[in-house]
Amino acid sequence: MSVKQGATNYDRLPTLEAQPTTFRREDDPEYTDDPEFQRLIKDLSAKLFNLKNSTGKLSNQVALLGTKRDTERVRERVHDLLEDLRASFKEVGEGVKKIQTWEDVGPKQKFYQMKLSQEFQSSLTEFQTVQRSALEKERAARTAALEEQQQSGPTSPEGQRGGLQEQEHVRLAPQDDVDFQEALIIERESEIRNIEQSVGELNELFRDVAHIVGQQGEQLDLIADNVETVRDDTRGADVELRAASRYQRNARTRACCLLLILAVVLTVIVLAVALG
């Protein structure tokens, strides 16, 4: 089932949640909710809230890359936020998968399952968008560094004809620039590899959760169909009961009429015999 279909199922959840249920655990007839399930839901919801805030901070920092405000400190913050968010999304993703495969759940808990998975997919999509933006800017920075390195080549013949001191300065300065650009290129390539690997891993996580959501959506469709079937059967039974009630009332009325007629006939016969 697609994510779009999952969203459609999610829209139907309030209706399902409002349906009465007699769901209980077999080993506890008074059971109405799972404390561990609720604790995990609450914990994951809080972490998703923090992830959303951190993704907003990352987006602000990524927006500075490639601008006049781009500094080494900005790139360090981007790197640290990316690393923290990657680890956090993986941790929360495992928790969401655990919630989605929780056994022995009722309609209300299925509602929380779908709601949590929708929030996780939305937050992960937002982070992936910001991460891809950072990847594009890192690639642009690497390209710019390569171009600058190529421009900082060996000294020209005109420079070699200058004085010895100036010639030495011209020869050494570009070498320092080349070393610096090479270090930048290595750093950019390392960051690009990390981001590309993270994008692939989180895409796989997104597909796993979407697959589970699809399965949950099919179960919700079945529940909804069962609810509608029970509702239709109940309405049909009510109609039949009303019809039976009317039939019984009519039958009683006819029986009373027959008894009355019979009583009148018997009275007439008795009077006729007595007078005769």
Secondary structure, 3 states (H helix, E strand, C coil): CCHHHHHHHHHCHHHHHHCCCCCCECCECCCCCCHHHHHHHHHHHHHHHHHHHHHHHHHHHHCCCCCCCCCHHHHHHHHHHHHHHHHHHHHHHHHHHHHHCCCCCCHHHHHHHHHHHHHHHHHHHHHHHHHHHHHHHHHHHHHHHHHHHHHCCCCCHHHHCCCHHHHHHHHHHHHHHHHHHHHHHHHHHHHHHHHHHHHHHHHHHHHHHHHHHHHHHHHHHHHHHHHHHHHHHHHHHHHHHHHHHHHHHHHHHHHHHHHHHHHHHHHHHHHHHHHC
